[in-house]
Amino acid sequence: MAQASIPVELTESFQPVIGAAVTLRPLRPEDVDIETAFVQGLSAATRANRLLGGAIKVTREYIERLTQVDYARDMALAATVMLEGQETLIGVARYALEGDGRSCEFALVIADAWQGRGIGRRMLQKLIAAAAARGVARLYGDTLATNRGMLGLAKAVGFTLGRHPEEPHLTRVTLDLPAAAAS
């Protein structure tokens, strides 16, 4: 199956409130090693929040699937910094288009040492803009009801918070996007 080319036009750099300059760019297949180091470096709490309590087993194959993005349907943005001459992954924001072609589920995780610096907000805003530009009507995500940081961020950028339809320990956050201009 042929995949769409990586949307390099989404690449940008910015200076967070504290810390080194951050580059936001699409995740690439060759990012397997930095994605592995990123996931392995997450604290137990951050890992549980991102993986909804640890329900997902992290294997090499899982990491490889994460970096093999079909950009015709889905989106995965990486936040990287240069540390000691090495590109280091510090955050990932992604969405996966649903079968209806109008809604998508998103996920976001920021490395512990980089949380609270506006990086997650910037990534989520960029992800929302990319989804809207593609004509997506609704973005949603499920987060642990105890994940106050993610729930606060989602609310701050305009998501509504509600009960998950099947899992009482999860909160579903939803954002209806404005209709995109016909392209």
C-alpha positions in Angstrom: 0.0 0.0 0.0 1.5 3.4 -1.0 1.6 6.0 1.7 1.3 9.7 1.2 4.5 11.7 1.4 5.5 13.2 4.8 4.0 16.7 5.1 7.3 18.5 5.7 5.5 21.9 5.3 4.2 21.3 8.9 7.8 21.7 10.3 8.4 24.7 12.5 10.7 25.7 15.4 9.8 27.7 18.4 11.2 28.7 21.8 9.2 27.4 24.7 8.9 29.5 27.9 11.9 27.6 29.4 14.4 25.3 27.7 16.0 24.7 24.3 14.4 25.6 21.0 11.9 23.0 20.0 11.2 21.7 16.4 7.8 20.4 15.6 7.8 18.1 12.5 6.1 15.0 11.2 7.2 11.8 12.7 9.3 9.7 10.2 9.9 6.0 9.8 13.6 6.5 10.7 12.6 7.9 14.1 12.2 4.4 15.6 15.3 4.7 17.9 14.4 8.2 19.2 10.8 7.1 19.7 12.0 4.0 21.6 14.2 6.2 23.9 11.3 8.6 24.4 8.8 5.9 25.5 11.4 4.2 27.7 12.2 7.6 29.3 8.6 8.3 30.4 7.9 8.1 34.1 5.5 5.3 35.2 2.8 8.0 35.8 3.2 9.6 32.3 3.3 6.2 30.7 0.1 5.1 32.5 -1.6 8.3 31.5 -0.6 7.9 27.8 -1.3 4.2 27.6 -4.5 4.4 29.6 -3.2 2.6 32.7 -0.7 0.4 30.8 -3.2 -1.5 28.7 -0.8 -1.4 25.7 2.3 -3.5 25.6 5.2 -1.5 24.3 7.3 -3.7 21.9 9.7 -2.9 19.1 6.9 -3.8 16.6 4.6 -1.4 18.4 7.2 1.4 18.1 7.7 0.6 14.5 4.0 0.9 13.8 3.9 4.3 15.6 6.5 5.6 13.2 4.9 4.2 10.0 2.3 6.9 9.5 0.0 7.0 6.5 -0.2 10.8 6.1 -3.0 10.5 3.6 -5.2 9.5 6.6 -3.4 10.1 9.8 -1.1 12.6 11.4 1.8 12.3 13.9 3.8 15.3 15.0 7.1 15.0 16.8 8.6 17.6 19.1 12.4 17.4 19.2 15.3 19.3 20.7 19.0 19.0 20.2 20.7 17.7 23.4 24.4 17.0 23.5 24.5 17.0 19.7 21.7 14.5 19.4 18.1 15.0 18.2 15.9 14.0 21.2 12.2 13.3 21.0 10.3 15.1 23.8 6.7 14.9 22.6 4.3 13.3 20.2 0.9 14.4 19.1 -1.1 12.2 16.7 -4.5 11.6 15.3 -6.0 8.6 13.5 -8.9 9.1 11.1 -12.0 7.1 11.8 -13.7 5.0 9.1 -16.3 7.8 8.6 -13.6 10.1 7.3 -15.0 13.0 9.4 -13.8 12.3 12.9 -10.5 11.3 14.4 -9.1 10.1 17.7 -6.0 12.0 19.0 -3.3 11.4 21.6 -0.6 13.5 23.1 2.3 12.8 25.4 5.2 15.1 26.5 8.3 13.8 28.2 8.2 14.5 32.0 11.0 17.0 32.1 9.4 19.1 29.3 5.8 19.2 30.7 4.4 22.6 31.7 6.3 24.6 29.2 3.6 25.1 26.6 4.9 22.4 24.3 1.8 20.2 24.6 -0.5 23.2 23.9 1.5 24.2 20.8 1.4 20.6 19.5 -2.3 20.1 20.2 -3.1 23.4 18.4 -1.0 22.4 15.4 -2.7 19.0 15.4 -6.1 20.7 15.5 -5.1 23.0 12.6 -3.9 20.1 10.5 -7.1 18.2 11.1 -9.3 21.2 10.3 -7.3 21.8 7.1 -8.0 18.2 6.0 -11.7 18.7 6.6 -12.0 16.7 9.8 -15.2 17.6 11.6 -14.5 16.3 15.1 -11.4 15.5 17.2 -11.8 13.3 20.3 -9.6 11.6 22.8 -9.9 9.4 25.8 -7.9 10.1 28.9 -7.8 8.8 32.4 -10.2 10.7 34.6 -7.3 11.3 37.0 -5.1 12.9 34.3 -5.7 16.5 35.4 -2.9 17.9 33.2 -4.4 16.6 30.0 -8.0 17.4 31.0 -6.9 21.0 31.8 -5.1 21.4 28.5 -8.0 20.0 26.5 -10.4 22.3 28.2 -8.1 25.3 27.8 -7.9 24.8 24.0 -11.7 24.4 23.6 -12.5 20.7 24.1 -15.6 19.7 26.0 -15.2 17.0 28.7 -17.7 14.2 29.1 -18.1 10.7 30.4 -16.7 8.0 28.3 -19.6 5.9 26.9 -18.2 2.6 28.2 -15.3 3.1 30.6 -16.1 5.0 33.9 -12.4 5.6 34.6 -12.0 7.5 31.3 -13.0 11.0 30.3 -13.8 11.7 26.6 -12.7 15.1 25.4 -14.3 16.3 22.1 -13.7 19.3 19.8 -16.0 20.1 16.9 -13.9 21.8 14.2 -15.2 24.5 11.9 -16.0 23.4 8.4 -12.9 23.7 6.3 -13.0 25.6 3.1 -13.3 23.4 0.0 -9.9 22.7 -1.5 
